[in-house]
């Protein structure tokens, strides 16, 4: 997943859509097993990267909200 760290969130989503479409075409038109597996692996990597970023954002948001409550209690 290191290969996707430099991409923006919107680029990741665009690539996910592109590879999902490509995968569907390969399934429908009878692509090679290698091409289909490559698409699936890329889709899994993109999905994982998006999920990791989502979890990180939630953790950071939770940490920020907790800090705000601690500061306001003082």
PDB file with one MODEL, atoms N, CA, C and O in Angstrom:
MODEL        1
ATOM      1  N   UNK A   1       0.817  -1.198   0.000  1.00  0.00           N
ATOM      2  CA  UNK A   1       0.000   0.000   0.000  1.00  0.00           C
ATOM      3  C   UNK A   1       0.858   1.258   0.000  1.00  0.00           C
ATOM      4  O   UNK A   1       0.345   2.357  -0.212  1.00  0.00           O
ATOM      5  N   UNK A   2       2.116   1.113   0.228  1.00  0.00           N
ATOM      6  CA  UNK A   2       3.023   2.253   0.207  1.00  0.00           C
ATOM      7  C   UNK A   2       2.906   3.034  -1.102  1.00  0.00           C
ATOM      8  O   UNK A   2       3.074   4.253  -1.120  1.00  0.00           O
ATOM      9  N   UNK A   3       2.618   2.330  -2.190  1.00  0.00           N
ATOM     10  CA  UNK A   3       2.578   2.989  -3.486  1.00  0.00           C
ATOM     11  C   UNK A   3       1.451   4.015  -3.590  1.00  0.00           C
ATOM     12  O   UNK A   3       1.462   4.851  -4.493  1.00  0.00           O
ATOM     13  N   UNK A   4       0.482   3.962  -2.682  1.00  0.00           N
ATOM     14  CA  UNK A   4      -0.664   4.870  -2.751  1.00  0.00           C
ATOM     15  C   UNK A   4      -0.598   6.022  -1.740  1.00  0.00           C
ATOM     16  O   UNK A   4      -1.481   6.879  -1.738  1.00  0.00           O
ATOM     17  N   UNK A   5       0.421   6.057  -0.890  1.00  0.00           N
ATOM     18  CA  UNK A   5       0.501   7.084   0.150  1.00  0.00           C
ATOM     19  C   UNK A   5       0.552   8.507  -0.402  1.00  0.00           C
ATOM     20  O   UNK A   5       0.060   9.437   0.238  1.00  0.00           O
ATOM     21  N   UNK A   6       1.130   8.681  -1.560  1.00  0.00           N
ATOM     22  CA  UNK A   6       1.288  10.027  -2.120  1.00  0.00           C
ATOM     23  C   UNK A   6       0.024  10.550  -2.798  1.00  0.00           C
ATOM     24  O   UNK A   6      -0.041  11.728  -3.151  1.00  0.00           O
ATOM     25  N   UNK A   7      -0.968   9.704  -2.983  1.00  0.00           N
ATOM     26  CA  UNK A   7      -2.185  10.100  -3.693  1.00  0.00           C
ATOM     27  C   UNK A   7      -3.195  10.773  -2.766  1.00  0.00           C
ATOM     28  O   UNK A   7      -3.270  10.465  -1.576  1.00  0.00           O
ATOM     29  N   UNK A   8      -3.956  11.681  -3.325  1.00  0.00           N
ATOM     30  CA  UNK A   8      -5.032  12.309  -2.559  1.00  0.00           C
ATOM     31  C   UNK A   8      -6.190  11.325  -2.418  1.00  0.00           C
ATOM     32  O   UNK A   8      -6.271  10.327  -3.134  1.00  0.00           O
ATOM     33  N   UNK A   9      -7.075  11.625  -1.488  1.00  0.00           N
ATOM     34  CA  UNK A   9      -8.239  10.765  -1.270  1.00  0.00           C
ATOM     35  C   UNK A   9      -9.087  10.672  -2.539  1.00  0.00           C
ATOM     36  O   UNK A   9      -9.537   9.588  -2.908  1.00  0.00           O
ATOM     37  N   UNK A  10      -9.300  11.792  -3.195  1.00  0.00           N
ATOM     38  CA  UNK A  10     -10.120  11.774  -4.407  1.00  0.00           C
ATOM     39  C   UNK A  10      -9.452  10.962  -5.520  1.00  0.00           C
ATOM     40  O   UNK A  10     -10.140  10.308  -6.304  1.00  0.00           O
ATOM     41  N   UNK A  11      -8.132  10.997  -5.595  1.00  0.00           N
ATOM     42  CA  UNK A  11      -7.425  10.179  -6.584  1.00  0.00           C
ATOM     43  C   UNK A  11      -7.588   8.695  -6.290  1.00  0.00           C
ATOM     44  O   UNK A  11      -7.752   7.886  -7.204  1.00  0.00           O
ATOM     45  N   UNK A  12      -7.542   8.343  -5.010  1.00  0.00           N
ATOM     46  CA  UNK A  12      -7.749   6.943  -4.621  1.00  0.00           C
ATOM     47  C   UNK A  12      -9.137   6.465  -5.029  1.00  0.00           C
ATOM     48  O   UNK A  12      -9.293   5.367  -5.564  1.00  0.00           O
ATOM     49  N   UNK A  13     -10.137   7.291  -4.773  1.00  0.00           N
ATOM     50  CA  UNK A  13     -11.513   6.927  -5.121  1.00  0.00           C
ATOM     51  C   UNK A  13     -11.673   6.826  -6.637  1.00  0.00           C
ATOM     52  O   UNK A  13     -12.341   5.918  -7.132  1.00  0.00           O
ATOM     53  N   UNK A  14     -11.065   7.750  -7.370  1.00  0.00           N
ATOM     54  CA  UNK A  14     -11.120   7.691  -8.838  1.00  0.00           C
ATOM     55  C   UNK A  14     -10.463   6.418  -9.364  1.00  0.00           C
ATOM     56  O   UNK A  14     -10.992   5.764 -10.263  1.00  0.00           O
ATOM     57  N   UNK A  15      -9.313   6.072  -8.801  1.00  0.00           N
ATOM     58  CA  UNK A  15      -8.631   4.847  -9.221  1.00  0.00           C
ATOM     59  C   UNK A  15      -9.445   3.611  -8.875  1.00  0.00           C
ATOM     60  O   UNK A  15      -9.499   2.656  -9.650  1.00  0.00           O
ATOM     61  N   UNK A  16     -10.080   3.632  -7.705  1.00  0.00           N
ATOM     62  CA  UNK A  16     -10.925   2.505  -7.312  1.00  0.00           C
ATOM     63  C   UNK A  16     -12.064   2.319  -8.309  1.00  0.00           C
ATOM     64  O   UNK A  16     -12.372   1.193  -8.702  1.00  0.00           O
ATOM     65  N   UNK A  17     -12.684   3.411  -8.714  1.00  0.00           N
ATOM     66  CA  UNK A  17     -13.759   3.341  -9.705  1.00  0.00           C
ATOM     67  C   UNK A  17     -13.230   2.816 -11.043  1.00  0.00           C
ATOM     68  O   UNK A  17     -13.866   1.986 -11.692  1.00  0.00           O
ATOM     69  N   UNK A  18     -12.070   3.309 -11.439  1.00  0.00           N
ATOM     70  CA  UNK A  18     -11.477   2.885 -12.709  1.00  0.00           C
ATOM     71  C   UNK A  18     -11.158   1.386 -12.702  1.00  0.00           C
ATOM     72  O   UNK A  18     -11.469   0.678 -13.660  1.00  0.00           O
ATOM     73  N   UNK A  19     -10.542   0.911 -11.630  1.00  0.00           N
ATOM     74  CA  UNK A  19     -10.177  -0.507 -11.572  1.00  0.00           C
ATOM     75  C   UNK A  19     -11.400  -1.403 -11.398  1.00  0.00           C
ATOM     76  O   UNK A  19     -11.407  -2.539 -11.872  1.00  0.00           O
ATOM     77  N   UNK A  20     -12.420  -0.908 -10.730  1.00  0.00           N
ATOM     78  CA  UNK A  20     -13.658  -1.679 -10.608  1.00  0.00           C
ATOM     79  C   UNK A  20     -14.316  -1.832 -11.969  1.00  0.00           C
ATOM     80  O   UNK A  20     -14.793  -2.912 -12.316  1.00  0.00           O
ATOM     81  N   UNK A  21     -14.341  -0.760 -12.733  1.00  0.00           N
ATOM     82  CA  UNK A  21     -14.886  -0.817 -14.089  1.00  0.00           C
ATOM     83  C   UNK A  21     -14.058  -1.755 -14.969  1.00  0.00           C
ATOM     84  O   UNK A  21     -14.608  -2.559 -15.721  1.00  0.00           O
ATOM     85  N   UNK A  22     -12.746  -1.644 -14.869  1.00  0.00           N
ATOM     86  CA  UNK A  22     -11.856  -2.505 -15.640  1.00  0.00           C
ATOM     87  C   UNK A  22     -12.078  -3.978 -15.278  1.00  0.00           C
ATOM     88  O   UNK A  22     -12.125  -4.842 -16.153  1.00  0.00           O
ATOM     89  N   UNK A  23     -12.213  -4.247 -13.983  1.00  0.00           N
ATOM     90  CA  UNK A  23     -12.461  -5.612 -13.509  1.00  0.00           C
ATOM     91  C   UNK A  23     -13.773  -6.149 -14.091  1.00  0.00           C
ATOM     92  O   UNK A  23     -13.834  -7.284 -14.563  1.00  0.00           O
ATOM     93  N   UNK A  24     -14.813  -5.323 -14.052  1.00  0.00           N
ATOM     94  CA  UNK A  24     -16.113  -5.739 -14.597  1.00  0.00           C
ATOM     95  C   UNK A  24     -16.018  -6.063 -16.078  1.00  0.00           C
ATOM     96  O   UNK A  24     -16.584  -7.052 -16.545  1.00  0.00           O
ATOM     97  N   UNK A  25     -15.291  -5.216 -16.821  1.00  0.00           N
ATOM     98  CA  UNK A  25     -15.109  -5.460 -18.255  1.00  0.00           C
ATOM     99  C   UNK A  25     -14.362  -6.762 -18.507  1.00  0.00           C
ATOM    100  O   UNK A  25     -14.728  -7.548 -19.381  1.00  0.00           O
ATOM    101  N   UNK A  26     -13.299  -6.977 -17.718  1.00  0.00           N
ATOM    102  CA  UNK A  26     -12.519  -8.204 -17.892  1.00  0.00           C
ATOM    103  C   UNK A  26     -13.362  -9.440 -17.603  1.00  0.00           C
ATOM    104  O   UNK A  26     -13.247 -10.454 -18.293  1.00  0.00           O
ATOM    105  N   UNK A  27     -14.201  -9.352 -16.589  1.00  0.00           N
ATOM    106  CA  UNK A  27     -15.083 -10.480 -16.262  1.00  0.00           C
ATOM    107  C   UNK A  27     -16.079 -10.730 -17.391  1.00  0.00           C
ATOM    108  O   UNK A  27     -16.322 -11.870 -17.787  1.00  0.00           O
ATOM    109  N   UNK A  28     -16.646  -9.642 -17.895  1.00  0.00           N
ATOM    110  CA  UNK A  28     -17.664  -9.757 -18.938  1.00  0.00           C
ATOM    111  C   UNK A  28     -17.076 -10.216 -20.267  1.00  0.00           C
ATOM    112  O   UNK A  28     -17.665 -11.044 -20.961  1.00  0.00           O
ATOM    113  N   UNK A  29     -15.910  -9.672 -20.618  1.00  0.00           N
ATOM    114  CA  UNK A  29     -15.319  -9.950 -21.924  1.00  0.00           C
ATOM    115  C   UNK A  29     -14.322 -11.107 -21.902  1.00  0.00           C
ATOM    116  O   UNK A  29     -13.739 -11.447 -22.932  1.00  0.00           O
ATOM    117  N   UNK A  30     -14.131 -11.699 -20.749  1.00  0.00           N
ATOM    118  CA  UNK A  30     -13.237 -12.846 -20.669  1.00  0.00           C
ATOM    119  C   UNK A  30     -11.768 -12.490 -20.671  1.00  0.00           C
ATOM    120  O   UNK A  30     -11.002 -12.998 -21.489  1.00  0.00           O
ATOM    121  N   UNK A  31     -11.373 -11.622 -19.764  1.00  0.00           N
ATOM    122  CA  UNK A  31      -9.968 -11.254 -19.642  1.00  0.00           C
ATOM    123  C   UNK A  31      -9.127 -12.406 -19.121  1.00  0.00           C
ATOM    124  O   UNK A  31      -9.650 -13.413 -18.643  1.00  0.00           O
ATOM    125  N   UNK A  32      -7.824 -12.240 -19.220  1.00  0.00           N
ATOM    126  CA  UNK A  32      -6.941 -13.290 -18.729  1.00  0.00           C
ATOM    127  C   UNK A  32      -7.008 -13.351 -17.203  1.00  0.00           C
ATOM    128  O   UNK A  32      -7.326 -12.369 -16.532  1.00  0.00           O
ATOM    129  N   UNK A  33      -6.702 -14.518 -16.688  1.00  0.00           N
ATOM    130  CA  UNK A  33      -6.718 -14.708 -15.236  1.00  0.00           C
ATOM    131  C   UNK A  33      -5.726 -13.758 -14.562  1.00  0.00           C
ATOM    132  O   UNK A  33      -6.000 -13.230 -13.484  1.00  0.00           O
ATOM    133  N   UNK A  34      -4.584 -13.546 -15.197  1.00  0.00           N
ATOM    134  CA  UNK A  34      -3.564 -12.644 -14.651  1.00  0.00           C
ATOM    135  C   UNK A  34      -4.082 -11.203 -14.567  1.00  0.00           C
ATOM    136  O   UNK A  34      -3.897 -10.532 -13.552  1.00  0.00           O
ATOM    137  N   UNK A  35      -4.725 -10.735 -15.629  1.00  0.00           N
ATOM    138  CA  UNK A  35      -5.269  -9.372 -15.638  1.00  0.00           C
ATOM    139  C   UNK A  35      -6.371  -9.203 -14.584  1.00  0.00           C
ATOM    140  O   UNK A  35      -6.438  -8.185 -13.895  1.00  0.00           O
ATOM    141  N   UNK A  36      -7.218 -10.208 -14.476  1.00  0.00           N
ATOM    142  CA  UNK A  36      -8.303 -10.156 -13.487  1.00  0.00           C
ATOM    143  C   UNK A  36      -7.727 -10.128 -12.077  1.00  0.00           C
ATOM    144  O   UNK A  36      -8.180  -9.349 -11.238  1.00  0.00           O
ATOM    145  N   UNK A  37      -6.731 -10.971 -11.808  1.00  0.00           N
ATOM    146  CA  UNK A  37      -6.106 -10.996 -10.482  1.00  0.00           C
ATOM    147  C   UNK A  37      -5.387  -9.692 -10.170  1.00  0.00           C
ATOM    148  O   UNK A  37      -5.416  -9.227  -9.031  1.00  0.00           O
ATOM    149  N   UNK A  38      -4.743  -9.101 -11.164  1.00  0.00           N
ATOM    150  CA  UNK A  38      -4.071  -7.814 -10.963  1.00  0.00           C
ATOM    151  C   UNK A  38      -5.085  -6.736 -10.582  1.00  0.00           C
ATOM    152  O   UNK A  38      -4.839  -5.937  -9.678  1.00  0.00           O
ATOM    153  N   UNK A  39      -6.219  -6.716 -11.270  1.00  0.00           N
ATOM    154  CA  UNK A  39      -7.271  -5.755 -10.940  1.00  0.00           C
ATOM    155  C   UNK A  39      -7.786  -5.972  -9.522  1.00  0.00           C
ATOM    156  O   UNK A  39      -7.959  -5.018  -8.764  1.00  0.00           O
ATOM    157  N   UNK A  40      -8.026  -7.223  -9.174  1.00  0.00           N
ATOM    158  CA  UNK A  40      -8.522  -7.528  -7.831  1.00  0.00           C
ATOM    159  C   UNK A  40      -7.530  -7.101  -6.752  1.00  0.00           C
ATOM    160  O   UNK A  40      -7.925  -6.534  -5.734  1.00  0.00           O
ATOM    161  N   UNK A  41      -6.256  -7.369  -6.971  1.00  0.00           N
ATOM    162  CA  UNK A  41      -5.235  -6.977  -5.999  1.00  0.00           C
ATOM    163  C   UNK A  41      -5.167  -5.461  -5.861  1.00  0.00           C
ATOM    164  O   UNK A  41      -5.034  -4.938  -4.755  1.00  0.00           O
ATOM    165  N   UNK A  42      -5.259  -4.765  -6.978  1.00  0.00           N
ATOM    166  CA  UNK A  42      -5.228  -3.301  -6.937  1.00  0.00           C
ATOM    167  C   UNK A  42      -6.460  -2.764  -6.217  1.00  0.00           C
ATOM    168  O   UNK A  42      -6.350  -1.830  -5.422  1.00  0.00           O
ATOM    169  N   UNK A  43      -7.619  -3.332  -6.480  1.00  0.00           N
ATOM    170  CA  UNK A  43      -8.854  -2.921  -5.804  1.00  0.00           C
ATOM    171  C   UNK A  43      -8.720  -3.135  -4.299  1.00  0.00           C
ATOM    172  O   UNK A  43      -9.106  -2.270  -3.513  1.00  0.00           O
ATOM    173  N   UNK A  44      -8.178  -4.273  -3.897  1.00  0.00           N
ATOM    174  CA  UNK A  44      -7.987  -4.559  -2.470  1.00  0.00           C
ATOM    175  C   UNK A  44      -7.022  -3.570  -1.829  1.00  0.00           C
ATOM    176  O   UNK A  44      -7.266  -3.105  -0.716  1.00  0.00           O
ATOM    177  N   UNK A  45      -5.934  -3.244  -2.514  1.00  0.00           N
ATOM    178  CA  UNK A  45      -4.963  -2.285  -1.983  1.00  0.00           C
ATOM    179  C   UNK A  45      -5.569  -0.887  -1.860  1.00  0.00           C
ATOM    180  O   UNK A  45      -5.375  -0.207  -0.853  1.00  0.00           O
ATOM    181  N   UNK A  46      -6.296  -0.471  -2.876  1.00  0.00           N
ATOM    182  CA  UNK A  46      -6.933   0.846  -2.837  1.00  0.00           C
ATOM    183  C   UNK A  46      -7.961   0.917  -1.709  1.00  0.00           C
ATOM    184  O   UNK A  46      -8.018   1.902  -0.972  1.00  0.00           O
ATOM    185  N   UNK A  47      -8.765  -0.125  -1.582  1.00  0.00           N
ATOM    186  CA  UNK A  47      -9.777  -0.167  -0.528  1.00  0.00           C
ATOM    187  C   UNK A  47      -9.120  -0.126   0.847  1.00  0.00           C
ATOM    188  O   UNK A  47      -9.596   0.566   1.747  1.00  0.00           O
ATOM    189  N   UNK A  48      -8.036  -0.860   1.006  1.00  0.00           N
ATOM    190  CA  UNK A  48      -7.313  -0.869   2.284  1.00  0.00           C
ATOM    191  C   UNK A  48      -6.743   0.509   2.612  1.00  0.00           C
ATOM    192  O   UNK A  48      -6.828   0.962   3.753  1.00  0.00           O
ATOM    193  N   UNK A  49      -6.169   1.166   1.623  1.00  0.00           N
ATOM    194  CA  UNK A  49      -5.599   2.502   1.846  1.00  0.00           C
ATOM    195  C   UNK A  49      -6.691   3.498   2.234  1.00  0.00           C
ATOM    196  O   UNK A  49      -6.501   4.309   3.140  1.00  0.00           O
ATOM    197  N   UNK A  50      -7.826   3.436   1.554  1.00  0.00           N
ATOM    198  CA  UNK A  50      -8.942   4.323   1.884  1.00  0.00           C
ATOM    199  C   UNK A  50      -9.427   4.054   3.303  1.00  0.00           C
ATOM    200  O   UNK A  50      -9.698   4.991   4.053  1.00  0.00           O
ATOM    201  N   UNK A  51      -9.537   2.787   3.674  1.00  0.00           N
ATOM    202  CA  UNK A  51      -9.983   2.411   5.021  1.00  0.00           C
ATOM    203  C   UNK A  51      -8.987   2.878   6.086  1.00  0.00           C
ATOM    204  O   UNK A  51      -9.393   3.382   7.133  1.00  0.00           O
ATOM    205  N   UNK A  52      -7.698   2.715   5.828  1.00  0.00           N
ATOM    206  CA  UNK A  52      -6.677   3.170   6.778  1.00  0.00           C
ATOM    207  C   UNK A  52      -6.776   4.677   7.013  1.00  0.00           C
ATOM    208  O   UNK A  52      -6.694   5.148   8.148  1.00  0.00           O
ATOM    209  N   UNK A  53      -6.951   5.414   5.936  1.00  0.00           N
ATOM    210  CA  UNK A  53      -7.074   6.875   6.067  1.00  0.00           C
ATOM    211  C   UNK A  53      -8.338   7.253   6.831  1.00  0.00           C
ATOM    212  O   UNK A  53      -8.329   8.188   7.632  1.00  0.00           O
ATOM    213  N   UNK A  54      -9.411   6.532   6.585  1.00  0.00           N
ATOM    214  CA  UNK A  54     -10.664   6.802   7.300  1.00  0.00           C
ATOM    215  C   UNK A  54     -10.475   6.560   8.795  1.00  0.00           C
ATOM    216  O   UNK A  54     -10.883   7.383   9.614  1.00  0.00           O
ATOM    217  N   UNK A  55      -9.860   5.436   9.151  1.00  0.00           N
ATOM    218  CA  UNK A  55      -9.626   5.116  10.560  1.00  0.00           C
ATOM    219  C   UNK A  55      -8.714   6.146  11.210  1.00  0.00           C
ATOM    220  O   UNK A  55      -8.943   6.547  12.351  1.00  0.00           O
ATOM    221  N   UNK A  56      -7.692   6.574  10.496  1.00  0.00           N
ATOM    222  CA  UNK A  56      -6.771   7.594  11.014  1.00  0.00           C
ATOM    223  C   UNK A  56      -7.509   8.901  11.265  1.00  0.00           C
ATOM    224  O   UNK A  56      -7.301   9.553  12.289  1.00  0.00           O
ATOM    225  N   UNK A  57      -8.370   9.282  10.328  1.00  0.00           N
ATOM    226  CA  UNK A  57      -9.138  10.515  10.468  1.00  0.00           C
ATOM    227  C   UNK A  57     -10.070  10.436  11.684  1.00  0.00           C
ATOM    228  O   UNK A  57     -10.217  11.410  12.422  1.00  0.00           O
ATOM    229  N   UNK A  58     -10.691   9.280  11.884  1.00  0.00           N
ATOM    230  CA  UNK A  58     -11.583   9.096  13.027  1.00  0.00           C
ATOM    231  C   UNK A  58     -10.793   9.183  14.328  1.00  0.00           C
ATOM    232  O   UNK A  58     -11.224   9.836  15.279  1.00  0.00           O
ATOM    233  N   UNK A  59      -9.629   8.520  14.369  1.00  0.00           N
ATOM    234  CA  UNK A  59      -8.788   8.584  15.583  1.00  0.00           C
ATOM    235  C   UNK A  59      -8.369  10.010  15.882  1.00  0.00           C
ATOM    236  O   UNK A  59      -8.443  10.459  17.026  1.00  0.00           O
ATOM    237  N   UNK A  60      -7.929  10.725  14.852  1.00  0.00           N
ATOM    238  CA  UNK A  60      -7.499  12.103  15.049  1.00  0.00           C
ATOM    239  C   UNK A  60      -8.654  12.983  15.500  1.00  0.00           C
ATOM    240  O   UNK A  60      -8.477  13.858  16.348  1.00  0.00           O
ATOM    241  N   UNK A  61      -9.823  12.758  14.943  1.00  0.00           N
ATOM    242  CA  UNK A  61     -11.007  13.521  15.314  1.00  0.00           C
ATOM    243  C   UNK A  61     -11.388  13.246  16.766  1.00  0.00           C
ATOM    244  O   UNK A  61     -11.724  14.162  17.516  1.00  0.00           O
ATOM    245  N   UNK A  62     -11.331  11.977  17.149  1.00  0.00           N
ATOM    246  CA  UNK A  62     -11.657  11.586  18.518  1.00  0.00           C
ATOM    247  C   UNK A  62     -10.661  12.190  19.487  1.00  0.00           C
ATOM    248  O   UNK A  62     -11.047  12.680  20.549  1.00  0.00           O
ATOM    249  N   UNK A  63      -9.381  12.160  19.135  1.00  0.00           N
ATOM    250  CA  UNK A  63      -8.337  12.740  19.981  1.00  0.00           C
ATOM    251  C   UNK A  63      -8.552  14.242  20.116  1.00  0.00           C
ATOM    252  O   UNK A  63      -8.421  14.793  21.210  1.00  0.00           O
ATOM    253  N   UNK A  64      -8.874  14.894  19.031  1.00  0.00           N
ATOM    254  CA  UNK A  64      -9.118  16.331  19.050  1.00  0.00           C
ATOM    255  C   UNK A  64     -10.316  16.657  19.937  1.00  0.00           C
ATOM    256  O   UNK A  64     -10.249  17.578  20.752  1.00  0.00           O
ATOM    257  N   UNK A  65     -11.401  15.917  19.786  1.00  0.00           N
ATOM    258  CA  UNK A  65     -12.594  16.153  20.594  1.00  0.00           C
ATOM    259  C   UNK A  65     -12.326  15.905  22.070  1.00  0.00           C
ATOM    260  O   UNK A  65     -12.819  16.653  22.914  1.00  0.00           O
ATOM    261  N   UNK A  66     -11.561  14.879  22.400  1.00  0.00           N
ATOM    262  CA  UNK A  66     -11.213  14.581  23.786  1.00  0.00           C
ATOM    263  C   UNK A  66     -10.378  15.711  24.358  1.00  0.00           C
ATOM    264  O   UNK A  66     -10.583  16.103  25.506  1.00  0.00           O
ATOM    265  N   UNK A  67      -9.446  16.241  23.588  1.00  0.00           N
ATOM    266  CA  UNK A  67      -8.606  17.354  24.039  1.00  0.00           C
ATOM    267  C   UNK A  67      -9.456  18.589  24.313  1.00  0.00           C
ATOM    268  O   UNK A  67      -9.196  19.317  25.271  1.00  0.00           O
ATOM    269  N   UNK A  68     -10.442  18.826  23.503  1.00  0.00           N
ATOM    270  CA  UNK A  68     -11.294  19.996  23.681  1.00  0.00           C
ATOM    271  C   UNK A  68     -12.090  19.862  24.984  1.00  0.00           C
ATOM    272  O   UNK A  68     -12.260  20.848  25.702  1.00  0.00           O
ATOM    273  N   UNK A  69     -12.578  18.663  25.294  1.00  0.00           N
ATOM    274  CA  UNK A  69     -13.320  18.457  26.533  1.00  0.00           C
ATOM    275  C   UNK A  69     -12.404  18.634  27.737  1.00  0.00           C
ATOM    276  O   UNK A  69     -12.810  19.214  28.744  1.00  0.00           O
ATOM    277  N   UNK A  70     -11.207  18.154  27.646  1.00  0.00           N
ATOM    278  CA  UNK A  70     -10.253  18.273  28.756  1.00  0.00           C
ATOM    279  C   UNK A  70      -9.925  19.739  28.992  1.00  0.00           C
ATOM    280  O   UNK A  70      -9.864  20.175  30.142  1.00  0.00           O
ATOM    281  N   UNK A  71      -9.718  20.496  27.947  1.00  0.00           N
ATOM    282  CA  UNK A  71      -9.388  21.912  28.097  1.00  0.00           C
ATOM    283  C   UNK A  71     -10.566  22.702  28.656  1.00  0.00           C
ATOM    284  O   UNK A  71     -10.367  23.604  29.471  1.00  0.00           O
ATOM    285  N   UNK A  72     -11.754  22.391  28.247  1.00  0.00           N
ATOM    286  CA  UNK A  72     -12.910  23.158  28.702  1.00  0.00           C
ATOM    287  C   UNK A  72     -13.291  22.813  30.143  1.00  0.00           C
ATOM    288  O   UNK A  72     -13.955  23.607  30.809  1.00  0.00           O
ATOM    289  N   UNK A  73     -12.883  21.644  30.632  1.00  0.00           N
ATOM    290  CA  UNK A  73     -13.186  21.249  31.997  1.00  0.00           C
ATOM    291  C   UNK A  73     -12.326  21.993  33.014  1.00  0.00           C
ATOM    292  O   UNK A  73     -12.681  22.084  34.189  1.00  0.00           O
ATOM    293  N   UNK A  74     -11.202  22.519  32.561  1.00  0.00           N
ATOM    294  CA  UNK A  74     -10.280  23.167  33.511  1.00  0.00           C
ATOM    295  C   UNK A  74     -10.741  24.487  33.915  1.00  0.00           C
ATOM    296  O   UNK A  74     -10.078  25.157  34.708  1.00  0.00           O
TER     297      UNK A  74
ENDMDL
END
